[in-house]
Amino acid sequence: NKLSSEVMCISKTINFIFSLDKWCIIAQNTAKSLLSTNRPCHKIDENKDNKSSSWENGRSLEKGRTAIAFSLKNEVGGLVKALKLFQENHVNLVHIESRKSRRRGSEFEIFVDCDSGHEQLKELTELLRKHAANVVDMDHDQPDNSSLPEEDTEDIPWFPKKISDLDMCANRVLMYGLDLDADHPGFKDNVYRKRRKHFADLAMSYKHGDPIPHIEFTEEEVKTWGVVYRELNKLYPTHACREYLKNLPLLSKHCDCREDNIPQLEDVSHFLRERTGFIIRPVAGYLSPRDFLAGLAFRVFHCTQYVRHSSDPLYTPEPDTCHELLGHVPLLAEPSFAQFSQEIGLASLGASDESVQTLATCYFFTVEFGLCKQEGKMRAYGAGLLSSISELKHALSDNAKIMPFDPKVTCKQECIITTFQDVYFVSESFEEAKVKMREFAKTIKRPFTVRYNPYTHSVDVLKDTSSINSMVEDLRHELDIVADALQRLNKHYAV
């Protein structure tokens, strides 16, 4: 019965994949016509010489096959008249689909797959344009590269487009770094301040692609680290989430993370790259929310290298390497959590200051101080909790106020960095939190969206038909791979 159920599931998934593939074609037509129909558009020059655009290359159909998409008014005989043109021009229809237009309720969108030569099809499309709207020959048409009006984008804040652009914002440290506040434990310690300057200089001179400098930690620094490491490890089995407990031993195995040894950031960066594609970038101190979240969009985690002051090993007013390595890194090695972190970063690119602040607050109460439920018990996944003995105990005690994670509510909560939080937010899982944040990100006012390109380590701004179509083509390629894998499983089970 179990095998039969799996086979049925595979068959349904195959059919679903093929359905998605067809709708990707309609999405290309919609992307073109939506911008050109609903608003005044401008040509853009950045892609005019791009000979490898997806529209120019066409679809990857079988030889002699092509596809046409067009819109028809919802009237009696409309489709019959259009299909008669195919018959009169001796064009054989292989596949046809229709759906109600998502742009105009009075229209239907038609997709046809057919056998035809180029000249024959050219004549047909010309005839179709007399009877239908938004006719697109998916193999040969050259769409106008419609984009958003310039007035919609001129006030967008600058944001990095490629990973090396982080060099321009990674040194804009707001707090600490070279300077310490008067209430900082190390404020009156000249030796500690000199050491902090050394770490700050290393971070300030770092450029993307450089190896992260190797640090010879002092005996005092290792001792301070050891106290934090030892005390926290007593709590992890009963307080940390299962994903954290799974990945922490891997940090020890691959990065030599021990009570008597502080891992090197270069080793940690290699470890994360192999696990989730995240890398580490050294930073001198606090960054603005906009600059820090921008790093996450590229799967770059800005990480301090200095160690908290030895006078109070269990307290730090700022993120230090104990917080970064013991709090953040184990979960950045978890794919679902890494994706969650990156999506918050992507949502911040080009957003208003107000929107960035709401995203940063959601980040604070999830990635820094988040709780989740596992096996009916409350567990911590926030790095601020997992690197603080006292607050980790408090957050999972009866004295803590717990609320369900809801981005619309959470974003209005005050973030506290000097004492315990007034409230903590709990999610059923990382996936649930990711879905909620993904929906919340859609409410961010921004005249475009972005996607991360892992091949070029850059972000594609989806603001015109060319960029949207390119993404559709990439999706179709991925769907082809999935469909092929499912078909092979299908054959294996002899369905």
URHU-V519831 format. One record per residue. OMEGA is omega in whole degrees, 0 to 359 (* if undefined). Layout:
BEGIN
omega=OMEGA
omega=OMEGA
END
This chain:
BEGIN
omega=180
omega=179
omega=179
omega=179
omega=179
omega=179
omega=179
omega=180
omega=179
omega=181
omega=179
omega=181
omega=177
omega=179
omega=180
omega=180
omega=179
omega=177
omega=178
omega=180
omega=180
omega=182
omega=173
omega=179
omega=178
omega=178
omega=178
omega=179
omega=181
omega=181
omega=180
omega=188
omega=182
omega=182
omega=185
omega=184
omega=192
omega=183
omega=176
omega=185
omega=179
omega=173
omega=173
omega=188
omega=190
omega=182
omega=188
omega=179
omega=182
omega=185
omega=184
omega=180
omega=185
omega=180
omega=182
omega=181
omega=179
omega=182
omega=179
omega=179
omega=175
omega=181
omega=179
omega=180
omega=175
omega=182
omega=177
omega=175
omega=180
omega=181
omega=178
omega=173
omega=181
omega=181
omega=182
omega=175
omega=183
omega=181
omega=180
omega=180
omega=181
omega=181
omega=179
omega=178
omega=177
omega=181
omega=182
omega=180
omega=176
omega=177
omega=182
omega=179
omega=179
omega=183
omega=177
omega=177
omega=176
omega=174
omega=178
omega=182
omega=177
omega=179
omega=182
omega=183
omega=182
omega=183
omega=173
omega=177
omega=184
omega=175
omega=177
omega=176
omega=188
omega=173
omega=181
omega=171
omega=185
omega=183
omega=179
omega=182
omega=180
omega=178
omega=182
omega=182
omega=178
omega=178
omega=181
omega=183
omega=177
omega=184
omega=185
omega=180
omega=173
omega=180
omega=181
omega=170
omega=189
omega=181
omega=192
omega=182
omega=173
omega=183
omega=171
omega=187
omega=184
omega=181
omega=178
omega=177
omega=184
omega=181
omega=179
omega=185
omega=187
omega=181
omega=180
omega=177
omega=177
omega=173
omega=182
omega=179
omega=177
omega=190
omega=180
omega=177
omega=178
omega=176
omega=184
omega=182
omega=185
omega=182
omega=180
omega=184
omega=183
omega=185
omega=177
omega=187
omega=180
omega=185
omega=178
omega=176
omega=183
omega=181
omega=177
omega=182
omega=182
omega=186
omega=184
omega=182
omega=184
omega=178
omega=180
omega=180
omega=177
omega=178
omega=179
omega=178
omega=179
omega=179
omega=181
omega=180
omega=179
omega=182
omega=182
omega=182
omega=183
omega=174
omega=180
omega=181
omega=177
omega=169
omega=179
omega=184
omega=176
omega=182
omega=171
omega=182
omega=180
omega=179
omega=179
omega=179
omega=179
omega=179
omega=178
omega=176
omega=183
omega=179
omega=180
omega=181
omega=184
omega=184
omega=180
omega=181
omega=175
omega=185
omega=188
omega=183
omega=183
omega=185
omega=184
omega=179
omega=186
omega=180
omega=177
omega=181
omega=178
omega=187
omega=181
omega=177
omega=178
omega=177
omega=177
omega=183
omega=188
omega=184
omega=179
omega=179
omega=182
omega=178
omega=182
omega=179
omega=177
omega=181
omega=175
omega=183
omega=178
omega=178
omega=180
omega=180
omega=177
omega=179
omega=181
omega=180
omega=180
omega=183
omega=186
omega=182
omega=176
omega=172
omega=181
omega=172
omega=180
omega=180
omega=186
omega=182
omega=180
omega=170
omega=173
omega=177
omega=181
omega=183
omega=180
omega=181
omega=178
omega=177
omega=181
omega=180
omega=180
omega=185
omega=175
omega=179
omega=178
omega=192
omega=176
omega=179
omega=184
omega=180
omega=178
omega=182
omega=186
omega=182
omega=179
omega=185
omega=184
omega=179
omega=171
omega=179
omega=186
omega=175
omega=175
omega=185
omega=175
omega=179
omega=183
omega=187
omega=181
omega=181
omega=189
omega=193
omega=182
omega=181
omega=173
omega=176
omega=179
omega=186
omega=183
omega=179
omega=178
omega=178
omega=178
omega=181
omega=182
omega=182
omega=174
omega=179
omega=180
omega=181
omega=183
omega=187
omega=179
omega=180
omega=179
omega=178
omega=180
omega=180
omega=178
omega=180
omega=178
omega=177
omega=180
omega=178
omega=176
omega=176
omega=182
omega=184
omega=174
omega=184
omega=180
omega=186
omega=183
omega=175
omega=176
omega=179
omega=178
omega=184
omega=177
omega=181
omega=179
omega=178
omega=182
omega=170
omega=179
omega=183
omega=178
omega=177
omega=185
omega=176
omega=179
omega=182
omega=186
omega=183
omega=176
omega=177
omega=183
omega=185
omega=181
omega=178
omega=178
omega=182
omega=183
omega=175
omega=184
omega=177
omega=176
omega=179
omega=176
omega=185
omega=182
omega=178
omega=184
omega=185
omega=180
omega=183
omega=179
omega=177
omega=182
omega=182
omega=182
omega=179
omega=177
omega=177
omega=177
omega=182
omega=176
omega=184
omega=185
omega=175
omega=177
omega=181
omega=174
omega=182
omega=178
omega=179
omega=181
omega=180
omega=180
omega=179
omega=179
omega=178
omega=179
omega=181
omega=179
omega=180
omega=178
omega=183
omega=182
omega=187
omega=179
omega=170
omega=182
omega=171
omega=181
omega=176
omega=185
omega=180
omega=181
omega=182
omega=180
omega=176
omega=175
omega=178
omega=182
omega=184
omega=181
omega=185
omega=181
omega=182
omega=179
omega=179
omega=178
omega=178
omega=178
omega=179
omega=178
omega=179
omega=179
omega=179
omega=179
omega=178
omega=177
omega=180
omega=179
omega=180
omega=179
omega=179
omega=181
omega=178
omega=178
omega=175
omega=179
omega=179
omega=181
omega=180
omega=177
omega=179
omega=*
END
